[in-house]
């Protein structure tokens, strides 16, 4: 990923916190999804939301934001006319997650975010599948050489 300027990171933080507001999450949940639960307190999200503060430059923050935005976009595509259905999908037990809520899976960390994104974002799932097939074919070719 490219390096973001302070202004870009500030605007990105503002946008992602507003996405998470749409999901009706509390500050603790937002910080866990962003991987910032040890670095910020929930009240410190207020200036981020208002565009007055940028998120810290955390190692995997941009990767997490990429997954969160991908999930949000996929839910908007799946349920274009109903924000309530998007909320319901996040909170309804899902068979692919052993009857756990997708939000609970996401709160587990980066792997949970990826699991939920693969489930809801078919384009991302196809890209992961293609990458695995290419990697498998390369290993097979190396072994045959």
C-alpha positions in Angstrom: 0.0 0.0 0.0 1.1 3.5 -0.6 2.1 5.8 2.2 -0.7 8.3 3.0 -0.1 11.9 3.9 -1.3 13.1 7.3 -4.3 14.8 5.7 -5.2 11.6 3.7 -5.0 9.5 6.9 -7.1 12.1 8.8 -9.8 12.0 6.1 -9.7 8.2 5.8 -10.0 7.9 9.6 -13.0 10.2 9.5 -14.7 8.2 6.8 -14.1 4.8 8.4 -15.4 5.9 11.8 -18.5 7.2 10.1 -18.9 3.8 8.3 -18.6 2.1 11.7 -21.2 4.6 13.1 -23.6 3.4 10.5 -23.2 -0.1 11.9 -24.2 1.3 15.3 -21.0 0.1 17.0 -19.7 1.4 20.3 -16.2 2.9 20.7 -14.7 -0.3 22.1 -15.9 -2.3 19.1 -14.6 0.3 16.7 -11.2 0.3 18.3 -11.1 -3.6 18.3 -12.0 -3.6 14.6 -9.2 -1.1 13.8 -6.7 -2.9 16.0 -6.3 0.2 18.2 -7.8 -1.0 21.5 -4.5 -0.6 23.3 -3.6 2.8 21.7 -6.7 4.9 21.9 -9.7 5.3 24.2 -13.2 5.4 22.8 -13.6 9.1 23.6 -10.5 9.8 21.4 -12.6 8.7 18.3 -14.7 11.9 18.6 -12.0 14.2 17.1 -11.3 11.5 14.5 -15.0 11.4 13.5 -15.0 15.2 13.3 -11.8 15.3 11.1 -9.8 17.0 13.8 -7.4 14.2 14.5 -5.9 11.4 12.5 -5.7 7.8 13.4 -2.2 6.6 14.6 0.0 5.0 12.0 -0.5 1.5 13.2 1.2 -1.4 11.4 -1.9 -3.2 10.1 -4.4 -0.3 10.3 -4.6 0.3 6.5 -5.1 -3.5 5.9 -7.9 -3.5 8.5 -9.5 -0.4 7.0 -9.3 -2.0 3.5 -11.3 -5.0 4.8 -13.8 -2.9 6.7 -14.5 -0.7 3.6 -14.7 -3.9 1.4 -17.2 -5.4 3.8 -19.2 -2.1 4.0 -19.2 -1.8 0.1 -20.3 -5.5 -0.3 -23.1 -5.1 2.2 -24.3 -1.9 0.3 -24.3 -3.9 -2.9 -26.1 -6.9 -1.3 -28.7 -4.7 0.4 -28.8 -1.4 -1.6 -32.1 -0.2 -0.3 -32.0 -1.2 3.3 -29.4 -0.1 5.9 -31.4 -2.1 8.4 -30.8 -5.3 6.5 -27.0 -4.5 6.6 -27.2 -4.2 10.3 -29.2 -7.4 10.6 -26.7 -9.4 8.5 -23.9 -8.3 10.8 -25.8 -9.3 13.9 -27.6 -12.5 12.8 -26.0 -15.8 13.5 -24.5 -17.2 10.3 -24.1 -20.9 9.4 -20.7 -20.3 7.8 -19.4 -18.9 11.1 -20.7 -21.8 13.3 -23.9 -19.9 14.1 -21.9 -16.9 15.3 -22.6 -13.3 14.3 -20.4 -11.9 11.5 -19.7 -8.9 13.8 -18.3 -11.2 16.5 -16.1 -12.9 13.9 -14.8 -9.5 12.8 -14.0 -8.5 16.3 -11.6 -11.5 16.6 -9.0 -9.6 14.6 -7.5 -9.4 11.2 -8.3 -13.1 10.4 -11.9 -12.5 11.4 -12.2 -9.5 9.1 -10.8 -11.5 6.2 -13.2 -14.4 6.9 -16.2 -12.1 6.8 -15.0 -10.3 3.8 -14.5 -13.5 1.8 -18.1 -14.5 2.7 -19.8 -11.2 1.8 -17.5 -9.8 -1.0 -17.5 -12.3 -3.8 -14.9 -10.3 -5.9 -12.5 -10.5 -2.9 -13.2 -14.2 -2.5 -12.5 -14.9 -6.2 -9.2 -12.9 -6.0 -8.1 -14.9 -3.0 -9.1 -18.2 -4.7 -7.2 -17.2 -7.9 -4.1 -16.3 -5.9 -4.1 -19.6 -4.1 -4.5 -21.5 -7.4 -1.6 -19.6 -9.0 0.6 -20.3 -5.9 -0.3 -24.0 -6.0 0.5 -24.2 -9.8 3.8 -22.5 -9.2 4.7 -25.0 -6.4 3.7 -27.8 -8.7 5.9 -26.5 -11.5 8.8 -26.2 -9.1 8.4 -29.7 -7.8 8.3 -31.1 -11.4 11.5 -29.3 -12.4 
